[in-house]
Amino acid sequence: MLVNLIFILLIFAMLLGVYLFVQRISYNNSIRERVLYAMKIDVPEDEVDLSARDYGLRGGARFFYNLREFLSTPKGKWVTFLIGAAFGGITVLITGKSITSFITYTIVAGGLLLLAITALLYGHRKEHMFKVKMELPTALETLAAVMEGGSAFESALSNLLKESDLKHPLYLDLSIVNEAMQRGRRRGEALKLWAKRSDLVEIADLVSGMIQADQTGGSLGGVMKHHAQALLKENEAEIQRRAERLPVKMLFPMFTMILPAVMAIAAGPSFIRIFQIIEDITSK
């Protein structure tokens, strides 16, 4: 009875976690859609859609993208749940448990697999966005410095990409922006393409400011410098928050790995002596 109650509470906690996760993703997407309002890109039928998020992806990045797209559909969620439920059901049949345990284990196994893959994709996406946010101020300041030397934005971007690692997600997107301009797209359309490919509100805000400066004759370098300084402050605050959370994250490895070893060394001889005394007393 207690085991079934624990399983029910676990299922409820998983469903609540998935619901809160979906609500957070929907909220972030709604903010991004408001920022990207009116940034629509018309793609001719005979031209490559550079705004497609899987364009240019290779290896693990393409695998995670396809897995994310598959899991974002109801069919993908049900297939993942059923795979986990099948493994759980096979395990119960091998161990020979009751029909009640069979139903409970299949539901829990399916939910655990769905939650584990969702958490994996969320962690991968979060790390991807963190890499872009950390590198974006450096790229913007470099572009602004090159443009201050008299180069146009297109030339500065080409020079930046020559010295960059195109496997990095930020420089991969910038290389696609450069490719779009080389294919004949106007600068504003190429920047909109960058905003559409990226999931970061910061990039969408940056692109909006750059397009406005381009249309009004303002300085693109000044806009990029302003956003770079603001992003540097945000990144510094994010690093400080991560550093503040480190002591809490260290508690689990300390309790599971360090503390048992310390207790074994410090109290081990005393426990051995106590057991010897108890054995001597009971043997008399």
Secondary structure, DSSP 8 states (H G I E B T S, - for coil): -HHHHHHHHHHHHHHHHHHHHHHHHHHHHHHHHHHTTT------TTS--TTSTTTT--HHHHHHHHHHHHHTSHHHHHHHHHHHHHHHHHHHHHHT--HHHHHHHHHHHHHHHHHHHHHHHHHHHHHHHHHHHHHHHHHHHHHHHHHHTT--HHHHHHHHHHTS-TTSHHHHHHHHHHHHHHTT--HHHHHHHHHHH---HHHHHHHHHHHHHHHHT--HHHHHHHHHHHHHHHHHHHHHHHHHHHHHHHHHHIIIIIHHHHHHHHHHHHHHHHHHHHHHHHH-
